Amino acid sequence: MDKTSRISRRWLDLVVAALLFVFSASLVVATNDMGFVRDEAFYFRHSETYQRWFVEVEAGEERRRTALESKNIEATWKHNNEHPPLGKVLFGYSWRLFGRKLRPVVSVLRGSPDEGLSDRVMVSGLGTADGFAKGSSAVILSPQIVGQPADVEPRRIATGVVSQRDDQRATVNLADGVDIEAMLTACQPAGPSGQVIRRTGCEVYELRAAHFLSESSAMRLPGALFAALIVLALYLASRGWVVSTWRLRQPFAILVALGYLALPRSFYHAHLCTFDTMITALMFVTTLAYHRSLRSASWVWLAALLWGLCLLTKHNALFLPVAFIGHWLWDGLFEGRIGHGRLALARVAVAALVLVLSSVLVHPLFGAALALLIMTVVHKQLSLPGIPSAYFAMLPIGILLLVLGWPLMWVDTLDNLLRWIEFHLTHEHYMQHYFGEVLAYPPFPVAMPTVMTVVTWP
């Protein structure tokens, strides 16, 4: 294939990858009507809490200095400190930028021309990150009725402008021509009334073109985008962008990419405001970057940066270097650096078996020492490939990103870092129903992870 053809093929791959990304994200957002899971309630709340801190920082001057004081950093970022903040920060910014925030009308007030007061509604339940800045346009909605669609347009009864705003409340002056008597009649409190049940009273939202999603859908949007990133990365990897000697034809590469979303569990998790899809995507692209870094030094830094983002997302990232080291050892075996012939392979197999059994039954360090002893006793020299450069970049850059990107680590860094790790070392166990047996406390069956994977993935 000549150079022009290769360039054309790569541009075509990029176009297809972009279309797959848009299609996947749109599909997930369009089917985002499922109920909420337990963890989402925590992340909704803490994402908003973090955004209130960011509002103070973005305000500048004295408010920023106050927000950056140690006591205020700890007061904000101690919430949900068992997980790093990247996911919650993305959820929160998506909510601020794209979420239509419905807030309750607590009273409808007639104006007084003599006192220069317009007809107005009072809004409560606001936070500093909710918007409703003075001078912004607002839309008033009639109560949501149980059994009727919750769409906002059919409920629209008036517009206005925010005239006053404090930390928790706002005043919206109604536009000229609004029938105040009709407003007083419509804006009744939630509850039954004759044959209808009002789920809410009247509500208000700030009118912004970017606020095209509900609050929960906006919180869930980053998960959809990271699921689409997995689809994009799978396609490009299948087309030889990671290993040039391994490439699928385009239809099969598309099938591989979309096949990920066809997995019920993957499709389900792509809709949630949780970290699972996000950490999966970041660990996958980090692995691809690591693989490229074995052949191109320029990818070393990208692999390190991506691993830092993994650390900022969830503690699963701590296990990724273990897999990379395992690949390094495995690569040594298949590249012929651990001896040749059936006898050498037999020795390695015995050592590996001893390593696994000893690690499970006794301790991983004991298993590693015993396996190394077996290799030494049989007088077989262990020669491994050179240590990948990515290892030397990932540790310092990854830890640095974790500390810089997590404000909690700006205060008592070592203590908070160790507390984070200790939390997961002593984390309570969630009960599992496993073949008729309720598993509440370890030790759990050794085969359980494999069995659960087999029965939950096609």
C-alpha positions as CSV (number, residue, x, y, z in Angstrom):
1,M,0.0,0.0,0.0
2,D,1.4,3.4,-1.0
3,K,1.7,6.4,1.3
4,T,-1.4,8.2,-0.2
5,S,-3.5,5.1,0.4
6,R,-2.3,4.7,4.0
7,I,-3.1,8.4,4.7
8,S,-6.6,8.0,3.2
9,R,-7.2,4.9,5.2
10,R,-6.2,6.6,8.4
11,W,-8.5,9.6,7.7
12,L,-11.3,7.2,7.0
13,D,-10.6,5.4,10.2
14,L,-10.8,8.6,12.1
15,V,-14.1,9.6,10.5
16,V,-15.6,6.2,11.3
17,A,-14.3,6.4,14.9
18,A,-15.8,9.8,15.4
19,L,-19.2,8.6,14.0
20,L,-19.1,5.6,16.3
21,F,-18.4,7.9,19.2
22,V,-21.3,10.2,18.4
23,F,-23.6,7.3,17.8
24,S,-22.7,5.5,21.0
25,A,-23.0,8.5,23.2
26,S,-26.3,9.5,21.6
27,L,-27.7,6.0,22.0
28,V,-26.9,5.9,25.7
29,V,-28.3,9.4,26.3
30,A,-31.5,8.6,24.4
31,T,-32.1,5.5,26.5
32,N,-31.3,7.2,29.8
33,D,-34.7,6.6,31.5
34,M,-33.8,3.9,33.9
35,G,-34.1,4.2,37.7
36,F,-31.3,5.2,40.0
37,V,-29.0,2.8,41.8
38,R,-27.9,3.2,45.4
39,D,-24.4,4.7,44.7
40,E,-25.8,7.4,42.4
41,A,-27.5,9.1,45.3
42,F,-24.2,9.7,47.0
43,Y,-22.4,10.9,43.8
44,F,-25.3,13.3,42.9
45,R,-25.0,15.0,46.3
46,H,-21.2,15.1,46.6
47,S,-20.8,16.3,43.0
48,E,-23.0,19.3,43.9
49,T,-21.0,19.8,47.1
50,Y,-17.7,20.0,45.1
51,Q,-19.3,22.4,42.6
52,R,-20.2,24.8,45.4
53,W,-16.5,24.9,46.3
54,F,-15.5,25.5,42.7
55,V,-17.9,28.4,42.5
56,E,-16.1,30.0,45.4
57,V,-12.7,29.4,43.7
58,E,-13.9,30.7,40.4
59,A,-15.3,33.9,42.1
60,G,-11.7,35.0,42.8
61,E,-10.3,37.4,45.4
62,E,-11.4,37.0,48.9
63,R,-13.9,34.2,48.2
64,R,-11.1,32.2,46.5
65,R,-8.7,32.8,49.3
66,T,-11.3,31.6,51.8
67,A,-12.1,28.5,49.8
68,L,-8.4,27.6,49.6
69,E,-7.9,27.7,53.4
70,S,-7.1,24.3,54.8
71,K,-10.2,24.0,56.9
72,N,-12.5,24.8,54.0
73,I,-10.7,22.4,51.7
74,E,-11.1,19.6,54.3
75,A,-14.7,20.6,55.0
76,T,-15.6,20.1,51.3
77,W,-13.4,17.3,50.1
78,K,-13.7,15.1,53.2
79,H,-17.1,14.1,51.7
80,N,-16.9,10.7,50.0
81,N,-13.1,10.7,50.5
82,E,-12.9,7.0,49.9
83,H,-12.9,7.7,46.1
84,P,-10.8,10.2,44.2
85,P,-12.6,13.2,42.8
86,L,-12.3,13.1,39.0
87,G,-15.6,11.4,38.3
88,K,-17.5,13.6,40.7
89,V,-15.9,16.7,39.3
90,L,-16.9,15.7,35.8
91,F,-20.5,14.8,37.0
92,G,-20.7,18.2,38.7
93,Y,-19.5,20.3,35.9
94,S,-21.8,18.5,33.4
95,W,-24.7,19.2,35.8
96,R,-23.8,22.9,36.1
97,L,-23.3,23.3,32.3
98,F,-26.1,21.2,30.9
99,G,-28.6,20.4,33.7
100,R,-32.0,22.1,33.8
101,K,-32.5,22.8,37.5
102,L,-36.1,22.8,38.6
103,R,-36.5,24.6,41.9
104,P,-39.8,25.0,43.9
105,V,-41.9,28.1,43.9
106,V,-42.7,28.8,47.6
107,S,-44.9,31.8,47.1
108,V,-46.6,33.9,44.4
109,L,-46.8,37.6,45.3
110,R,-48.9,40.4,43.8
111,G,-47.0,43.5,42.9
112,S,-47.5,46.9,44.4
113,P,-47.1,49.7,41.8
114,D,-47.0,52.3,44.6
115,E,-44.0,50.6,46.1
116,G,-42.4,49.8,42.8
117,L,-42.9,46.0,43.2
118,S,-43.8,43.7,40.3
119,D,-45.8,40.5,40.4
120,R,-43.2,37.9,41.4
121,V,-42.5,34.4,42.7
122,M,-40.2,33.4,45.4
123,V,-37.9,30.4,44.8
124,S,-36.2,28.3,47.4
125,G,-34.0,25.3,47.6
126,L,-31.1,26.9,45.7
127,G,-27.4,26.3,46.1
128,T,-24.6,28.6,45.0
129,A,-23.8,26.3,42.1
130,D,-27.5,26.2,40.8
131,G,-27.3,29.3,38.7
132,F,-30.3,31.8,38.8
133,A,-27.9,34.8,38.7
134,K,-29.5,38.2,39.0
135,G,-30.7,39.4,35.6
136,S,-31.1,35.9,34.2
137,S,-34.3,34.8,32.5
138,A,-36.5,32.1,34.1
139,V,-39.5,30.0,33.2
140,I,-42.3,29.1,35.7
141,L,-43.9,25.7,35.4
142,S,-47.3,24.5,36.6
143,P,-47.4,21.6,39.1
144,Q,-46.4,18.2,37.8
145,I,-49.4,15.9,37.9
146,V,-49.0,12.2,38.7
147,G,-49.8,10.1,35.7
148,Q,-49.0,12.8,33.2
149,P,-45.7,13.4,31.3
150,A,-43.1,15.3,33.2
151,D,-42.0,17.3,30.1
152,V,-41.4,20.9,30.9
153,E,-42.8,22.6,27.8
154,P,-46.5,21.6,28.3
155,R,-46.2,22.9,31.9
156,R,-44.9,26.4,31.0
157,I,-47.2,29.1,32.3
158,A,-45.0,32.2,32.7
159,T,-41.6,33.8,32.3
160,G,-39.7,36.3,34.3
161,V,-36.3,37.7,35.3
162,V,-34.4,37.1,38.5
163,S,-34.3,40.3,40.4
164,Q,-32.8,39.1,43.7
165,R,-30.5,36.2,44.7
166,D,-28.9,35.0,47.9
167,D,-27.3,31.7,48.8
168,Q,-30.6,29.8,49.1
169,R,-33.4,31.9,47.6
170,A,-34.2,34.0,44.5
171,T,-37.0,36.4,43.5
172,V,-38.3,36.2,39.9
173,N,-40.2,39.2,38.6
174,L,-42.9,38.0,36.3
175,A,-43.1,39.4,32.7
176,D,-45.7,41.9,31.8
177,G,-49.0,40.4,30.9
178,V,-48.9,37.4,33.2
179,D,-52.2,36.7,34.8
180,I,-51.3,36.8,38.5
181,E,-54.7,35.4,39.5
182,A,-54.2,32.4,37.3
183,M,-50.8,31.9,38.8
184,L,-52.2,32.0,42.3
185,T,-54.8,29.4,41.3
186,A,-52.3,27.1,39.6
187,C,-49.5,27.2,42.1
188,Q,-50.9,25.0,44.8
189,P,-48.8,22.8,47.0
190,A,-48.1,19.1,46.2
191,G,-50.7,16.6,47.2
192,P,-54.2,15.3,46.2
193,S,-56.9,17.6,44.9
194,G,-60.1,16.0,43.7
195,Q,-59.2,13.6,40.9
196,V,-55.6,14.7,40.5
197,I,-52.5,14.3,42.6
198,R,-49.9,17.0,42.3
199,R,-46.4,15.5,42.5
200,T,-44.9,19.0,42.9
201,G,-46.0,22.5,43.3
202,C,-45.1,25.2,40.7
203,E,-41.4,25.1,39.7
204,V,-38.9,27.5,38.1
205,Y,-35.8,26.9,36.0
206,E,-33.2,29.2,34.6
207,L,-33.6,29.7,30.8
208,R,-30.3,28.8,29.1
209,A,-29.8,27.1,25.7
210,A,-27.1,24.8,27.2
211,H,-29.5,23.5,29.8
212,F,-31.0,20.8,27.6
213,L,-30.9,17.8,30.0
214,S,-32.5,17.0,33.2
215,E,-30.3,17.2,36.3
216,S,-29.9,13.5,36.6
217,S,-29.2,13.0,32.8
218,A,-26.6,15.7,33.0
219,M,-24.9,14.0,35.9
220,R,-25.0,10.7,33.9
221,L,-23.6,12.3,30.7
222,P,-19.9,11.7,31.4
223,G,-20.6,8.0,31.8
224,A,-22.1,8.0,28.3
225,L,-19.1,9.8,26.9
226,F,-16.6,7.4,28.5
227,A,-18.6,4.4,27.1
228,A,-18.4,6.0,23.7
229,L,-14.6,6.5,24.2
230,I,-14.3,2.7,24.8
231,V,-16.1,2.1,21.5
232,L,-13.9,4.6,19.7
233,A,-10.7,3.1,21.2
234,L,-11.8,-0.5,20.4
235,Y,-12.3,0.4,16.8
236,L,-9.0,2.2,16.4
237,A,-7.1,-0.7,18.1
238,S,-8.9,-3.2,15.9
239,R,-7.8,-1.2,12.9
240,G,-4.1,-1.5,13.8
241,W,-3.5,1.9,15.5
242,V,-1.9,0.2,18.4
243,V,-0.2,-2.8,16.8
244,S,0.3,-2.1,13.1
245,T,0.8,-5.8,12.3
246,W,-2.6,-6.7,13.7
247,R,-5.5,-5.2,11.9
248,L,-9.1,-6.3,11.2
249,R,-11.0,-5.3,8.2
250,Q,-13.3,-2.4,8.7
251,P,-16.7,-4.2,9.1
252,F,-15.2,-6.5,11.7
253,A,-13.6,-3.6,13.5
254,I,-17.0,-1.9,13.7
255,L,-18.5,-5.1,14.9
256,V,-15.9,-5.4,17.7
257,A,-16.5,-1.8,18.8
258,L,-20.3,-1.9,18.8
259,G,-20.1,-5.4,20.4
260,Y,-19.0,-3.7,23.6
261,L,-22.3,-1.8,23.9
262,A,-24.2,-5.0,23.0
263,L,-23.0,-6.5,26.2
264,P,-26.0,-6.1,28.7
265,R,-23.8,-5.2,31.6
266,S,-21.7,-2.7,29.7
267,F,-24.7,-1.1,28.2
268,Y,-26.4,-0.8,31.6
269,H,-23.3,0.7,33.4
270,A,-22.9,3.2,30.5
271,H,-26.1,4.9,31.8
272,L,-25.1,5.4,35.4
273,C,-23.5,8.3,37.3
274,T,-20.9,6.0,38.7
275,F,-17.2,5.3,38.2
276,D,-17.3,1.9,36.6
277,T,-17.5,2.8,32.9
278,M,-15.1,5.7,33.5
279,I,-12.4,3.6,35.1
280,T,-12.8,0.9,32.5
281,A,-12.3,3.4,29.7
282,L,-9.3,5.0,31.3
283,M,-7.6,1.7,32.1
284,F,-8.2,0.5,28.6
285,V,-6.7,3.5,26.9
286,T,-3.8,3.5,29.4
287,T,-3.1,-0.1,28.5
288,L,-3.2,0.8,24.8
289,A,-0.8,3.7,25.4
290,Y,1.5,1.5,27.5
291,H,1.6,-1.1,24.6
292,R,2.6,1.7,22.2
293,S,5.2,3.0,24.6
294,L,7.1,-0.4,24.3
295,R,7.9,0.7,20.7
296,S,7.7,4.4,20.8
297,A,9.3,6.6,23.5
298,S,6.8,9.4,22.8
299,W,4.0,7.3,24.2
300,V,5.7,6.8,27.6
301,W,4.5,10.2,28.9
302,L,1.0,9.7,27.6
303,A,0.8,6.3,29.4
304,A,2.0,7.9,32.6
305,L,-0.5,10.8,32.3
306,L,-3.4,8.4,31.6
307,W,-2.5,6.3,34.6
308,G,-2.6,9.4,36.7
309,L,-6.1,10.1,35.5
310,C,-7.0,6.5,36.4
311,L,-5.7,7.1,39.9
312,L,-7.9,10.2,40.1
313,T,-10.9,8.1,39.2
314,K,-10.9,5.0,41.3
315,H,-8.5,2.8,43.3
316,N,-8.8,0.0,40.6
317,A,-5.9,1.9,38.9
318,L,-3.5,0.6,41.6
319,F,-3.8,-2.9,40.1
320,L,-2.9,-1.9,36.5
321,P,0.9,-1.9,37.1
322,V,0.5,-5.5,38.3
323,A,-0.9,-6.4,34.9
324,F,1.8,-4.6,33.1
325,I,4.5,-6.3,35.1
326,G,2.8,-9.6,34.3
327,H,2.9,-8.7,30.7
328,W,6.6,-8.0,30.9
329,L,7.2,-11.4,32.4
330,W,5.0,-13.1,29.9
331,D,6.7,-11.3,27.0
332,G,10.0,-12.6,28.3
333,L,8.7,-16.1,28.1
334,F,7.3,-15.9,24.6
335,E,10.3,-14.0,23.3
336,G,12.5,-16.9,24.4
337,R,14.3,-15.0,27.2
338,I,13.4,-17.6,29.9
339,G,15.1,-20.6,28.1
340,H,14.0,-22.9,25.4
341,G,12.6,-26.4,25.0
342,R,10.0,-28.4,26.7
343,L,12.1,-28.8,29.9
344,A,12.4,-25.0,30.4
345,L,8.7,-24.6,29.8
346,A,7.9,-27.3,32.3
347,R,10.1,-25.6,34.9
348,V,8.3,-22.3,34.3
349,A,4.9,-24.0,34.4
350,V,5.8,-25.7,37.8
351,A,7.0,-22.4,39.2
352,A,3.9,-20.6,38.0
353,L,1.6,-23.3,39.5
354,V,3.5,-23.0,42.8
355,L,3.2,-19.3,42.7
356,V,-0.6,-19.4,42.3
357,L,-1.3,-22.0,44.9
358,S,1.1,-20.6,47.5
359,S,-0.3,-17.1,46.9
360,V,-3.9,-18.3,47.4
361,L,-3.2,-20.7,50.3
362,V,-0.4,-18.8,52.2
363,H,0.7,-15.4,50.9
364,P,1.6,-13.8,47.6
365,L,5.1,-12.9,48.8
366,F,5.7,-16.5,49.9
367,G,4.5,-17.7,46.6
368,A,6.8,-15.4,44.7
369,A,9.8,-16.4,46.8
370,L,9.1,-20.1,46.4
371,A,8.7,-19.8,42.6
372,L,12.0,-17.9,42.4
373,L,13.6,-20.6,44.5
374,I,12.4,-23.3,42.1
375,M,13.9,-21.5,39.1
376,T,17.2,-21.1,40.9
377,V,17.4,-24.7,42.2
378,V,17.0,-26.0,38.7
379,H,20.0,-23.8,37.7
380,K,18.0,-22.0,35.0
381,Q,19.1,-18.5,34.4
382,L,16.1,-16.1,34.2
383,S,16.7,-13.5,31.6
384,L,14.0,-10.9,31.1
385,P,13.5,-8.1,28.5
386,G,14.6,-4.6,29.5
387,I,12.4,-2.8,32.0
388,P,9.9,-0.6,30.0
389,S,10.5,3.1,30.3
390,A,6.8,3.6,31.1
391,Y,7.4,2.0,34.5
392,F,9.8,4.8,35.5
393,A,7.4,7.5,34.3
394,M,4.1,6.2,35.6
395,L,4.9,6.1,39.3
396,P,6.1,9.7,39.8
397,I,3.8,11.3,37.3
398,G,0.8,9.2,38.4
399,I,1.3,10.0,42.1
400,L,1.9,13.7,41.3
401,L,-1.3,13.9,39.3
402,L,-3.2,12.2,42.1
403,V,-2.0,14.7,44.6
404,L,-2.4,17.8,42.4
405,G,-5.8,16.8,41.2
406,W,-7.3,15.9,44.6
407,P,-7.6,18.9,46.8
408,L,-7.9,16.7,49.9
409,M,-4.3,15.7,49.3
410,W,-3.2,19.3,49.6
411,V,-3.8,19.0,53.3
412,D,-1.9,16.4,55.4
413,T,-0.9,14.6,52.1
414,L,0.6,11.5,53.5
415,D,-2.0,11.0,56.2
416,N,-4.9,11.3,53.7
417,L,-3.2,9.1,51.1
418,L,-2.7,6.3,53.6
419,R,-6.2,6.7,55.0
420,W,-7.6,6.3,51.4
421,I,-5.6,3.1,50.9
422,E,-6.5,1.8,54.4
423,F,-10.2,2.3,53.7
424,H,-10.1,-0.1,50.8
425,L,-7.9,-2.6,52.6
426,T,-10.5,-2.8,55.4
427,H,-13.7,-2.2,53.3
428,E,-16.8,-4.0,54.4
429,H,-18.0,-6.8,52.2
430,Y,-21.3,-6.6,50.4
431,M,-23.3,-9.8,50.7
432,Q,-23.5,-12.0,47.5
433,H,-25.9,-14.7,46.6
434,Y,-23.7,-17.4,45.1
435,F,-25.3,-20.7,44.0
436,G,-27.8,-20.7,46.9
437,E,-25.3,-19.6,49.5
438,V,-25.1,-16.1,51.0
439,L,-21.5,-15.0,51.1
440,A,-21.1,-12.3,53.8
441,Y,-17.5,-12.7,55.1
442,P,-14.3,-13.9,53.6
443,P,-12.7,-16.2,52.6
444,F,-14.8,-16.4,49.5
445,P,-14.5,-19.3,46.9
446,V,-11.4,-18.9,44.8
447,A,-13.3,-19.5,41.6
448,M,-15.9,-16.8,42.4
449,P,-14.5,-14.0,40.2
450,T,-14.1,-16.2,37.2
451,V,-17.6,-17.8,37.7
452,M,-19.3,-14.4,38.1
453,T,-17.5,-13.1,35.0
454,V,-18.6,-16.2,32.9
455,V,-22.3,-16.0,34.0
456,T,-22.6,-12.2,33.6
457,W,-20.8,-11.7,30.2
458,P,-22.0,-13.5,27.0
